[in-house]
């Protein structure tokens, strides 16, 4: 089975380069009346205790790094911004749809961006078309209007544009999901789908930050628990490492 270990690097960097080439974001901020996705990773990091963030212990620093990595959607979320040269192609009653086209390295790329909402949620979708070919999913997202939850799904289906043997990319996604419950506890997960049937996820983060700042992190690799970390409201914490039959554990002190 082909394992797409490097997708997070080359695929997103490649597409991001195309988008930057086609749209200067400093000059094209997009139509001002369109709703923007409001997820803020820094607001989540600000929930962590100062003692964890300032600890000099390598494991505490690794814990923070893993949380930052799981929360990071910057490589592609900026692509949801609609440039000034976008053309509206559907009325608001049927969902606000915009499209824009540009040329890059001898090819023509078209992006389709749709916004819709109901009483409680906002919805976004983005598709990619190369030349006169079919449209491929790129991003699907929704969030609660009150800010208590949401989901972003990044699809690798668009890689079929350039790959002759694209079966490994069908139904391959990164999925980010979050929820803030009524007690003030924050739940976040990031999963990277596997490209076969041997396991469900290549990588998966499950993070909980409780209302008092304490929390837990579980990192799964190929469906197996690889790392468990937890910390208290002051930032003191512990870690447990798993690799097959080998285990190791320890603790750290708040900074």
N, C-alpha and C positions, 0 to 999 in steps of 0.2 A: 504493500500500500504506500502510495506517495504521501509523505507528510509535509504540509506547507508550513514549515517552521519559520520561514523568513517573510511570510506575508505581511506581518505587521510593519516590517521595514520597507521592502521594495514596492509593494503595491500602493500603499498610501502615499509614500514619497513621490512616486511616479505620477499619481493622479493630482497630488497637491501641486506639483510643478506645472502640470497642464493648466490648472485653474489660475495659478499666479500669472502664468504667461498670458492668459486670456483676459484677466481682470485685475486691474490695480485697485486693491481694496482701500487704499488711502483716498483715492479719488472717486471710487464708486461705492458709496456707502449703502446704496439701495433705496427703494421707495420708503419714505419715512413712516407711512401709515401701516406697514406690514408688521404683524406680530413677530417678535423675536423669541428664540428659545432662551429660557432664563436660567438654566442650570449653571451653577457657579461652584467649581471645585474648591476654590479658596474658602468659600463659606462653610464647606464641609470640613476642611482642614482646620478652620478656626474653632471647631468644636473640640478638637483634641486638647488635652491638658498641656500647659506650658512645660511641666516637668518632663513630659515625653518628648516634646519638640526640642527641648534644650539639653536633653541628656547626651553625654559624650560616649555612652556605652555603644559599641558597634551594633549590638542586636537591637537596641532601641532605635538607632538611626536606620537600621535595615527595615524595621517595622514601619517607620514613617515613609521611607522610600517606597515600600510595597503599596502602602495606601495611596501615595501620590500617583504611582504607576497605574493602579486600578482605576483611579478617578479621571485620569488624563484622556480627554477626547479631543484635544486641541488639534491633532493632526488632520482631522476631517470636519469638525464641527463648524469651523470658519467657512467651509464650503456651502453651508446652508444660507449664508448671506446672499441676498439678491442684488446684483449689480444694477447700476442706473440704465444700462442698455437692454435690460430685460423687457420683454413684451408680454403684456397680460393677454392670455388666450382663453380665459373662462370668467364668467361673471361670478360675483361673490356668493350668489345664491346656490351655486353648484360647487363651491370651493374656489378659492383664489388661486389660479394657476398662472404661472409665469414661465417663460422659456427664454433662453439666450444661446447664441451660437457663435463660435469663433474657430479659427484655423490654428493648427499647431502641427509642425513638422510634416506638412503636406496633407494633413487630414482635417476633416471638419467634425467638431464635437458640439452636440446640443445637449443642454441640461434643462430638465423640466422640474419645476418646483411648485408644489401645491400646499396650500394652507386651508384648513377647515377647523371648525369648532362646534361644540354643542354646549349644553348648559354647564358642564363641569370640566371639560377637557379641551385642549388645543391639540391639533394634529398637523404634522408635516410629512411630506414625502418628497423624495428627490430621485429622478431617474436619469440615466445617461444613454445617449444614442451616438453612435459613430457613423458618419456618412448617412446613407439611406438604410442602414441596418435596423434591427429591432431595438427597442428600449430595454435597458437592464436596470434592475433595482440597484440603488446606491444607499440611500438612507431612509429609514422610516422612524418617526419619533412621535411621542405624545407626552403631555404633561398635564397634571391637574392645575386648574386655574388658581387654586389656593396655594400652590407650591408644595403640596405634601407628597407628591410622587410623580414618577415619570419613567419613560423607557426610550432608549435609542438603540436601533438595530442597524448596524453597518453590514451591508451585503457585499460579498466578493463576486456576485454573479456577473458584474460588469467586466471582470477579467476575461470573460469569454470573448470579448471584442478582439483580443490579441492571441488567445491561446487556441490552437487547433484541437488539442485534447483537453477540453475544459470540464470534463465530468467531475474532477476533483474539487472544483470550485462551486458547483451547484449546491445550494443549501448550506454554504459555509458562511458563518456570520460571527461578528462580535456583538454581544448583547449586553447593554448596560441598563440596570434597573435599580430604582431607589424608592424609598418610602419613609415618611416621617409619621410615626403613630401619635395617638392622642396624648401619650405620656412623655413625648419629646425624644423618644428613641429613634435613631436614624439607622436604616438598613440599606446597604448598597451591595450589589453584586455585579461582577463582570465575568462573562463566559466567552471563551473562544472555542467555537464548535470544532469537533474533530471532522476529518474528511473521509471517514470510513465507518464501519460498524463495530470495530473492536472496542471502542469506548465512545462516550457521549461528548466529552469535552477534552480538548488538548490542554487548556488551562482554565481555571475557574477561581475567582476570588469571592469570598463571602465576608463582608465587613459589617460589624455592628458598633455604633457609637451611642452609648446610653446618654440619657439626659444629663447625668452628672459628669460626663467626659470620659468615664471608663469605657472599655470596649474590648472587642475580640476580633481577630482576623484568622480566617482559615484559607489556605492556599492549596488547591488541588492540581495535580499534574497527571494527565491521563486517567482521570476519575479517582485517583488515589490521593488521600490526604498527605501532603508533603510538608506543610508547616502549620503550626497552630501558635498564635501569639495572643496574649491578653494583658491588659493594663488596668490599673485602678484610677480613681479620679485625680490622684496626685501625679500620676505618670510612672509609678513603679510598675514593673511588668515581668512577665515570664514568657519563655518560648519553648516549644517542643518540636523537634525535627524528626521526620520519619523518612526512611528510604529502604523499602523492602523490609528485611528483618532487623535493620539497624535503626536505633533510636538514640537521640541525644537531647538533653534539656538543660535549661539554666534560667537565670533571672537577671534583671537589671534594676538599677536605682534611678529614681527621677533626678533630673538635672537641676 
